[in-house]
Amino acid sequence: MSTVSVSMRPEISLAMRMPRAAHVRFPLGNPFGEPNRPDQQRRILDDLFGLLETAEEAQVVELPYRWRRWL
């Protein structure tokens, strides 16, 4: 079964040899983005499914999303 990890710390994903990982620049505990933003969360999920099709093994891809409101 193919998997994609969502990571806020890409160096850890690389050290653990995750087969495929997506790096997001969000605060820890919020891997799919801001609360009450289903449009953003759906785009991230779609990107993860796309990564399953295109990524090479042991690759960390940075997604372009940024946290807009800081806690």
C-alpha positions in Angstrom: 0.0 0.0 0.0 1.4 3.4 -1.0 1.6 6.1 1.6 2.3 9.8 1.9 3.3 11.4 5.2 2.4 15.0 6.0 5.3 16.7 7.8 5.9 19.9 9.5 9.6 18.9 10.1 11.0 17.6 6.8 14.4 16.8 8.3 12.6 14.2 10.5 10.8 12.7 7.5 14.1 12.3 5.7 15.9 10.8 8.7 13.1 8.3 9.1 13.2 7.4 5.4 9.6 8.1 4.7 8.8 6.8 1.2 7.0 10.0 0.3 6.3 13.1 2.4 4.7 16.5 1.9 6.1 19.4 3.9 3.6 22.0 5.1 4.6 25.3 6.8 1.9 25.1 9.5 2.1 25.1 13.3 2.5 21.7 14.8 -0.8 19.8 15.2 -2.4 21.4 12.1 -1.2 19.3 9.2 -4.2 20.1 7.0 -4.2 23.8 7.6 -6.3 26.3 9.4 -9.6 25.4 11.2 -12.8 26.1 9.3 -11.0 26.3 6.0 -12.4 23.2 4.2 -11.3 24.6 0.8 -7.7 24.7 1.9 -7.9 21.3 3.6 -9.4 19.7 0.4 -6.6 21.2 -1.8 -3.9 19.8 0.5 -5.6 16.4 0.4 -5.8 16.5 -3.4 -2.1 17.4 -3.5 -1.3 14.4 -1.3 -3.1 12.1 -3.7 -1.3 13.7 -6.6 2.0 13.1 -4.8 1.2 9.4 -4.7 1.2 9.3 -8.5 4.2 11.5 -9.2 6.7 11.3 -6.3 9.8 9.2 -6.4 10.7 7.2 -3.3 12.4 8.9 -0.4 11.2 12.4 -1.5 9.9 15.3 0.5 7.9 17.9 -1.5 7.1 21.3 0.0 3.5 22.3 -0.6 2.9 26.0 -1.3 0.4 26.7 1.5 1.1 29.1 4.3 -0.6 29.8 7.6 -2.4 33.1 7.5 -3.4 33.6 11.1 -0.8 32.9 13.8 -1.9 31.5 17.1 
